């Protein structure tokens, strides 16, 4: 039976308050096998569950090959590829395990995860892999021996340095607030927050560990993104299972499909074909080469940052997507109603609910990296993805049933 407007508003107010009460803190590094009970021959990838886990998009397949070689499950790329296609290596949706991964990244059992918890005790823990930096990152979906070598370097050099810097937790809202005030959007742009993070971690270390860590962060301006993805997941998870609420708690693409979840729909995914994000001044050739929307980083925008950022001090110019869709210039402020006072400098508006989306006929926009669908050229640009209205309508129909 369809809920009355008053009942729905009360449910959404409750879900929103639960989200805003969360205080995400980065407090630990753990192996994925320990934190997530990730088993041998299991990998986590972005997006809703694959309709056929033996046939992921090519960039995810390439990442899975790298992970299989890292874990020693296969001795050659060809063997690893065959294992995926035979179902001997299983790909699961990361967000179903309270984990988030960027673009075509995968997470394997021996990899370290950055564990984020709610310091206020409301949200669940969430985690993310290390940001792979700019040289040989697995997230862009290109297979190269350098990717595997870089994953080993992260394990043997970066992880030990970070372990020593996490004796006290790191408050992530404070860093996000500083980033927003300095012009970040916490998704496509995170250099200010990354430098703030480096300042905190560097003050806790000395000698060689500090040198290794600070050099890596200096060369990885997007490092903060993976942490903020986990923080966004931690915040939104607090609203999960709020009866009757249409607040959006999950969103992600796997290159083939894009999906969302609502607070009141019990962990059910609602999926739609994943079109390629729109790139400004995109040529026909690039459009043909573009993979469909991919990455758990969409959760940042569906929380209310990224392309949806509505911070006055950080947005002297219209959002980047306005060049593609000028009619959507007022869209973020129309969909985001609740200011977060925990961001003391910037007070961004956060939280999207499907009722408001449906009533406004506006579709939320997400900023996403665009990958070469054939896994040859990696990231071919930055674009914007409009979450289809049909997804919100389908989720609302289920919620109202």
N, C-alpha and C positions, 0 to 999 in steps of 0.2 A: 504494500500500500504506500502511495506517495506521501512523504512527510510534509507536514504543513510548513509554511515559510518560517514561522517562529521556531519550530523544532529544529529545522535545518540551520537557522542562524545560530541557535544555541550550541548545536553540535560543532559548527565551524568555529565559533568563538572558543569553545573548549579545546579543539584541536590546535588552533592558533596559539592559545596561551601556553599549551604544552610545548610547542616549538620554541616560543620566545623565552621560556624558562630555562632552556638548555644552555649550559656554558661549556662548549667543547674545548677539551684540553688534549694536546699531544703528550702522552705520558709514557709510551713504551715502544720498543722495537721487539718484534717476535717473529719467529719463523711461521710461515703460513700453515705449515703442518700442525703447529701448536695452537695458534690463535683460532684457526678456522677448521681444524681437524680435517685438513685437505689431504686426501689419501693419495697413495701412489697411482700414477697415471690419470690423475684428475687435474684439470686446469680451469681457472675462472676467467671469463671474458666479459666484455661490456654488453649491455643491452638486455632485452627480454630473452628468455630461453630460446635457443635456436630451434626452429621447426624441424630441422634435420641436423643434429650435432656432428654428423659425419661429413657435412658439406658446408662449412663456414665460408664466408667471403675470403678471397685470396689473401688480403692483408692479415686477417686473423689466422689463417692457415700458416702463413710465414712465421708469425709470432709463435704459434704452437710448435713449429719445427725447431725454432731457436730454444724454446723451453725444454723440449724433449732431449735435445743435445746437451743442454746444461745439466739436466737431471740424470743423464746416462741411460735414458730409456731406449735410445736409438744411437747407432754409430754413424749413420749417414743421413743427410737431409731426405733422401729418397725413402729410406726406411721409416723415418718419422712421419713423412707425408702419408705413406701407406697405412701407418698405424691409426692416424686420425680418420682416414677414409673408411677403415675397417671397424671403427668404434673401439679400438684398443686403447686409445687416449680419449678421455671423455671431457667435453667442454660444457661447463655449467655457467649459469648467469651469476655474476659476482654479487649483484645487489640482493639476490635471494639468500646470500650468506653474510649480509651486513658488511660488504666490501664494495669498493668502487675502483674501477680501472679506467685509464684514459684511452681514447681512440681504439686502436687495434691491439693494445697491450693484452697480455695474458699473465696470470699469476700461477706459479707452480709451487709445490710443497716446500722446497728448500729456500725459496725466496723470502727475504725479510719484508714484513709489513709494518707500516707506521700506524700504531694503534691510538685511536682517539676515543676518549670517554667523556661522559657528561659530568662535569665537576659538581653539578647540582643534583645529580642522581635521578634525572627524569628520563633521559634518552638511553638507548642501547649503545654499546660500544660499536664503533665502525673502524675500518682500516683501509689503507691504500698501499700500493707498492711505492718504492722510491720513484721520484721523477727521474727519467733517464737522461736528462740533460740534452745537449744539442748534438753530440757526436755519437753516432750509432745507437739512437734510441729505438727500442723495440716497438714503441707505440705507433710508428708511422707505417709499419707493415711491410718493410723491405727485408728480405732475408740476405744476410751477409755474415761471414764468420766474425766480423768485428762486433756484431751484436752480441754474440755469445761471450766473446772476450770481455766486452764491457759489463755484461751481467756478472761475470766472475769478479771484475774489479769492484763493482758495487758491494759485493758480498765480502770481499777480503780487505777493502780499504775504507770505503765510506761507512759501512755498518759499524766497525769498531770505533771510528771517530764519533759517530752519533750516539753510540751507547753511553759514552762518558759524559755527554752533554744533557742527558735526560734524567739526571738524578732528581730534578724538580720538573713538574709538568710545565708546558708552554701554553699559555692562554691564546687561543686562536682568534677569538673575536677582537681582542685588542690589536692583533697584527692586521686583521682584515680591515679594521677601522682606520688604522694608520695608512694602509694601502689605498683605501677608497679616498681618504682625504688628500692623498698625493697623486690621484689620477688613475689608480688601478680600477679594474672592474671585478677582480677576484676570479676571472676566468681567462679571457684572452689576454689580459694585461695584469701581471702580478709582480713586476720588478721592485716596486716600493716595499711591498710586504715581504718579498724574499730578502731584500737588504735588511729589513728590520729583524727578520728571523736570524740572519747571519750575525747581526750585532748581539743578539741574546745568546746564541749558541757559542759564538766566539769568546764571549766573556766567561764562559764556563770551562773552557779548555785551554791548554797551553801546548807549546812545543809542536811536534810533528802532527799530532791529531788536529790541532787548530789549523795548521797550514793546509792539510789535506782537505778539511771540510770547507774552509773559507775559499780556497781556490776553486773547489767544485761549485759552490753556491754562486761565486762571482761569474762563472761561465754558464750558469743555469738560471736565467732570470724567471723562468716559469716554475721553479721548484715549489713555491708555495701552493700552486694549483692542486697538486695531489692531496696535500694536507687539507686544503679548504673543501675539496670534494668529500673527504671523509668527515669533516666537520658538518657539511651540509647534510650528509646522510644521517649523522648522529642527531642533528637537530630535527629533521623531518621524521625520523623513526619514532620520536616521542609521541607523534600524533597517530601512529599506526593503531588500527583497531578501535578508533573512536567511532562508536556506533552512530550511523546516520550522517557522518561528515563527508563533504565533497572536496575537502582540501587535498591538493595534489601532493603526494608524498614520495613518489618515485617517477623518474623519467630517464630513458636511455635508448640508444640505438645500437644495433649489432651489424650495421652495414646493409642488412637485408630488410629488417623490420624495426620500427620504432614503437616503444610502448610506454604506458604510464600506469600508475596505481593511485587509488584514492584512499584516504584514511579509513573510510567506512566499508571498503570492499574486500577486506580480509586477505590481502596479499595477492589478489588476482591481477594478472597483467591484461591490459587491453592494448591490442597491437594493430598497426597499420603498416603498409608498405613504406619503406624508408626511401624517400626521394633524396637526391643529392642536395646539400645546402646550396643556396644561391650565392655566387661570388660576384662582387662588383666587377663590371667590365669583363665578364667571363666570355671567352671565345667558344664557338661551337665545339672545337676540338677538346677543350678542357671540360666542357659540360659532358661530352660523350665519355670522357675518361674518368669522371668523378664517381666515387663510391657513394652509396646512400649514407644517410646520417649515421654516425657511429660514435660511441663513447658514453661512459657514465657521467662525464662532466656536464651533461645536460641538466643534472640535478642542481647545479649551481644556479642556473638561470631560472629553473622552476621554483627554487627557493626565493628568488627575487633579485639576484645579482647578475653578473655577466652582461649579456645584451639587455637584460631587463632592469639594469641599475637605474635608480631614480634619485641619486644623491646630487643635490644642487651644486655643492662645491666642487664635485669631480666631473660635472657634465656641462661645461660651457658650450659644447657643440652637441648637435643632435646625435643620437646613437647611430652607429655605423650602418645598421640595417635600413635607416631612413632613405639612403640613396637608392635602395632597391624597392622599398615600399613607403613612399612619402606619406601615404594615408595612415600609416601606423605610428606616426611620431608621438601621439599622445597615449599609445596603447599601454606602456608599462604603468603609468600613473592611473589608468582606468582599471587595470586588473589588480594592482597591489594597493592595499588599503591600510595596512598596519605598520606603523613606524616601530623600529626596534631601538629602544632607549639604551640597550646595552652597548650599542655603538655610540660612544659618547660624543665623538666629533661629527659624525655623518648621519646618524639616525636614518638608515635606508628603510624604504617600505618593502615589506616581505610578505610572502605567503599568497599563493594562487589557489582559488577554489573553482571547481568545474561549473558551479551554478553561475558565477560571475562571468566566466568565459562564455557560457551558452547564452546568457542574457545580453551580452555586449556584442556578440557575433565577431569578436576579436580573437585572433589566435596568438598565443605567446610565441615569442621568437627566441631562439637559442643561437649563440655564437659557437661555431664548431670548426675545427680544422677539417679540410677536405683532403681525402686521400685518393691516390691513384687506384682505381678499382682493380687493376692488374698487378698491383704490388711491386711495380718497377721503379716508380719515381717518388714514392713516399708521399709526403705532404705537398700538395700542388697549390695550396692557397688557403685562405681563411674565408669562411662563408657564414650564412645565416639560414637557419632552418625554422620554418613555421610549423608548429605542432598542429596536425590536422584537427579541425573542429569535430570530425567524426569520432575521434578517440574520446573526447570529453562527453559527447552525446551517448556513446556506447557505455561508458563508465557510469554516467548518470542513470541510464536505463536500468542497469544492474542494481545500482544503489536504491532506486525507487521501487524495485520489484517487490 
